[in-house]
Amino acid sequence: MSKAVLNLETLTCPSCMQKIEGASKALKGVDADSVKVLFNASKVKLDFDESQVSIEEIEKAIENLGYEVLKSNVKTA
């Protein structure tokens, strides 16, 4: 499992948080229990299996909701 922290553009509403959390959890290979959207910091933290989903696919899922991913940090366990 790899750990990722994605820095997003500033989040403006709690429903943004729920949309991002839902889209992230729905991706095959993302550990749904690990998904945390930090509203005040505009970050998403999650664990994922790189053999099932790439960081680019996770970024794309969030960007498809209309939220810009500014940068991603991935740590491989």
PETA-V330699 format. One line per field, one symbol per residue. ss: DSSP state (A for helix, B for strand, O for the rest). phi: phi as a letter, one per 20 degrees, with the letter a starting at -180 (. if undefined). psi: psi as a letter, one per 40 degrees, with the letter a starting at -180 (. if undefined). A space follows every 50 residues. Layout:
BEGIN
ss: ???
phi: ???
psi: ???
END
This chain:
BEGIN
ss: OBBBBBBBOOOOOAAAAAAAAAAAAAOOOBOAAAOBBBOOOOBBBBBBOO OOOOAAAAAAAAAOOOOOBBBBBBBBO
phi: .ddccdedfgedbffggfffffffffffoefgfefcdegfelccdadbef fdbeffffgfffffeodfefacdcdef
psi: hihihhhiihheiddddddddddddehhehhdeehhhhddefihhiiihe ediiddddddddddeehhhdihhhhh.
END
